[in-house]
Amino acid sequence: MTAFARATSQVPGGALTWELRSVNHRFLEPHFRLPETLRELEMPLRDILRERLPRGKIDATLTLTETADDGWIAIDENRVSAYVGACAQIAVLLPQSAPVSPLDLLRMPGVVRVVAPDREMLARAATGLFHQAVAELAEVRLREGEQLATLIRDRLDRIDREVEKMRALLPELLAAQRAKLRARLAELIAQIDSDRLEQELAYLAQRADVDEELDRLATHSGEFRRALATSGAVGRRLDFLSQELNREANTLGSKSISTATTQAAVEMKVLIEQIREQVQNLE
C-alpha cells in the first residue's frame, strides 16, 4: 500500500531522520539505507517491520546530520597552552608583532577536534525513532486503506444497481425474444412441429437466462463487503473476488440479447476494472 512517513530526533552532535516509503507488494520486501556506523542495525530493524507490517515493498532511509554544537566540538586546552607559550616566546624576539587572536589559535593543527557520538547511544536513538516512523507509516496505510474501501464500496453499490436493473428487465426481454423468434419462424415455415418449436425456444431461453450469473454477482459483491469489513490483510482475497466479478460480467455480456443488457454488462466491467485497480493498493 502506498504510504510515506518521516520522523526526526535530535541527538548530541546532530539529528537523526527516518524516511519510510511503502508501495504494495505480494510479500514484505524491505530495503534499508543506513550510515556505515549503524549498518549492524539492519537485521533488528527488519524484525520490527515484520511485527507491524504484513507485506509491502518498504524503502527505509536513515540520515545523520551533523551540527557544530558545544557537545560536538572539543578544544584541546593543553595544545592551546603550548601554542600560547610559543607565541609569547616569539613576541619577546619580535616586540612589534601583533598579538595572537583566538581565531588564529583555532586554525592551528590539533586545537579543535570533532567528538564522534557514542555509537550505542545512536543505535538506541535510531531504533526508537524507527518504531515511531513505522507506527506512523502503519497509520497512514490504514487511513489510505479506509479511503480505498469507501471508493470500492461505492463501485459495488453501482454494480448492485446494475444487477437489479438487469434482473428487472430479464422477464420482459425473454418474453420479447420468445415472441420475436415465433414471428420469424412463422414467416419462414408454413408447417412447423410445435413440440420441436417449444424445445428450441426453451433452449434459446436457457441460453439467454442470466439469473445464475446475477445471483453470483450479488454473492461476490456481498463477500467483497464482508472482506472489506474484516481486519488484517485482505488484498489477495479481494483480488480473487474481483476476478470472479469480472468473469460473471463477461458471461453476462456474451449472453446479452438486447442493447440494455449489453450496456449494463459494459458498465459493470468498467466498475469492476476500477475496483481491481484500487485493490492492487490494498494489503
N, C-alpha and C positions, 0 to 999 in steps of 0.2 A: 504494500500500500504506500502511495506517495506521501511523504511527510518530511519535515525538517525541524531540527531542534538545535539550540545553541545555549551553552552555559559557560559562564566566565567566573573566575575566582581569583582574588589577589593572593599572592604568596610572597614571602620575603625575596626581594630582588626582582619581582616581575609579576606576570599574570598568566594563568592557565586558561585556555579556551578550548572547549569541545564543540565540534560541529558534526552533527549526525544527519545523514541523508538516507532516505529509505524509498525503495520502489518495490513493486510487487514481484514475487519470485516464488517458485514452487517449494523451495527449501530455504532455510536460514543460511545466508551466504554473507558473512561479514568481511569487510576489508578495512584494515587499520593503517593509519599513517601516524607514526609516533616519533618523537625525538629519540635519538640514539640512546640517550641516558635513561630512557624509560621503555626501551624495547622489550624488556622482560615482562612487562605488564600485559602483553597481548593475550596470553592464554587465560589468565584470570578474568580479563575483560570479556572474552568470548563466553565464558561460563555465565557471567552476569547477563549477557544478551540472551542466552538460551533460557534463562529463568523468566525473562519478561516478554520475549517476542517469539512466537512460534515459527514464523517464516518471513522471508523478505530479503532483498539484497540491501545490505547496510554499508554505507561508506562512513567511517568514523575517523575524524582528523583531530589530533591534539596539537595545539600550538603553545609554545612557551615564549612569551615576550619579555625580554629583559628590560629592567628600568634601573637607572642610576640613583638609587636612594642610599640613605646612610647605612643600611644593613647590607648593601650590595658591594660597596667600595670601602676598602680599608687603607689606612695610611701607615706606612712603616716608620714609626717615630724614631727609631734608632738610626735608620738611614737618613732621615731628615736632619737629625742632630749632627750626624757626620758631615753632611753637606754644609750645614750652617757653620760648623767649626772650620771646614776647609775654606769657606768663603771669608771667614774672619781672618784667617792666615793670609789670604790673598789681599785683603783690604789693608793689612799692615804694609805689604810690599807696594801696593798701589793706593795711596791715600786718596786720590782724586776719583776713584771708581765709584759707580753708582751702587747703592745698596741692593741686595738681592730681595726680590719680592716673593710672596708666597706662590704666585703663579709660576715664577721661574723654577721654584723648588718642585712644584707639581710636575713639571716637564722632565725632571731628572729621572733617569732609569731606576726602577725599583721602588720609587716613593709611593706610587699608587699601585695597588694590586686588587684584582677582582676576586671576590669571595664566592666560590661556587656554592649554590644552595645545597642543602642536605638532601641526598637522593631519596632516603626513606621518607622524609617529610613530603617531598614532591610526589612520590608514589602514592602515599596516603591521600594527599590532596587531589591528585588526578583521579584516583579510584572513587572517592566520594563525589567528585564533580561528575564523573561518568554515570553514577547511579542517578544523579539529578537529571542529566541530559537524557538518559534512556527513559526515565519516568515521563519527561516532557514529550519525548517522541511517541511513546505509547499513548499519551493523552491526545496528541494531535491525530494519530492514526485512528483512535476511537471516534473523535469528532468527525473526521472525514468519512469514516465508515457509516456513521449515523446519517450524514447528509446523503451519501450514495444510496443508503437503504431507503430514504424518503423518495429519491428520484426513481428507484426501481419499483417501489410500491405504486407510484403514480402510473408507470408504464403497465404494471399488472392490472390496475383498475381499468385502464383503457382497453387492454386485451380482454378483460372480463366483459366489458360493454360490447365489444365486437362479437364475442361468443354469444351473448344473449341476443344481440341483433340478428345474427345468423340463425340461431335456434328459432326465433320468432318467424323468420322468413321461410324456414325449411318446409313446413306443410304446404304453404301456398306455392312454393317453387316446384315441389314434387308433383302437386296436382296439375300445375300448368304444363310441366314436362310430360306428364301422362297424357293429357288432352292433346298436346302438340303431336306426340307420337301416334296417337289414334287417328288424328286427322290426316297425317302424312301417309299412314298405311292404308287408310280408306281410299285415298286418291290413287295409290299405286296398285292395289289389289282389289279386284271386284269380289272375289270369293276368298274368304280367309278363314282359317281354322281358329275359332275363338279361344280354344284351350291353349293352342300354341301362342296366340297373341298375349294371353294373360301371363304365360310363362316368360315371354320376352320382356313384357312390361315389368314383371316382378324382378327379373334380373337387372334391368336398367335402373329400377327404383333402388335396388340394393346397392348398386354401384354409386348412385347419387346420394345415398343416405349417409350423412356425416355425423349422426348422433354420437357414435362411439368416439370420433375424433374430438367433438366438442366436449364430451364428458372427460376425456383425458386431458384436454387443455385446462378445464376447470380444476381437475385434480392436481395437475402440476402447478397451477397458479396458487392453489391453497397450500401445497407443500412448500412452495417458494416462500410464502409469507411466514410459515411456521419456522423455516430455517433462518429467515432474517430476524425473527424474534428470539432466537436462542443465542446464548453466549458462546464464546470460543470461535475457533477458526471454521468458517463455513464456505470459504471461497470455492473449494473444489466441488462441494455438493451443489452449490448454486450454478457452477459452470456446467455440470452434468444436467441439471434441470433445464437450463436454458437451451441445451442441445435437444432435449426431449420436446420442449415447446416448439422449437424450430422444425423438428421432424413432423409434428402434428399440423403445423401451419402449412408445410409443404404438401402434406396429404390433402388438406382442405383445398389448396389451390389446384391440385391435379384432379379433384372430383368436382370442381366448380361447374355449375350448369347455368349460371347467369352472371351478368356483369356485377350485380350486387355482391354475390358471394366471392367473386374474384377480387373485387375491391377490398372486401373485408379481410380476405386472406393476405393480400399485399400489405394492408395496414398493420396486421398482426406481425408479419415478418419484419417490417420496419421497426416496430416497437421491440420485438424480441432481439433484434440486432443491437439496438440501443442498450438493452439490458445486458447483453453479452459483453459489450464494451465496458460497461460500468463494473460488471462482475470481475473483470480482469484486474481491477484495482482493489478488490476486497481480499482479505486473507482468509 
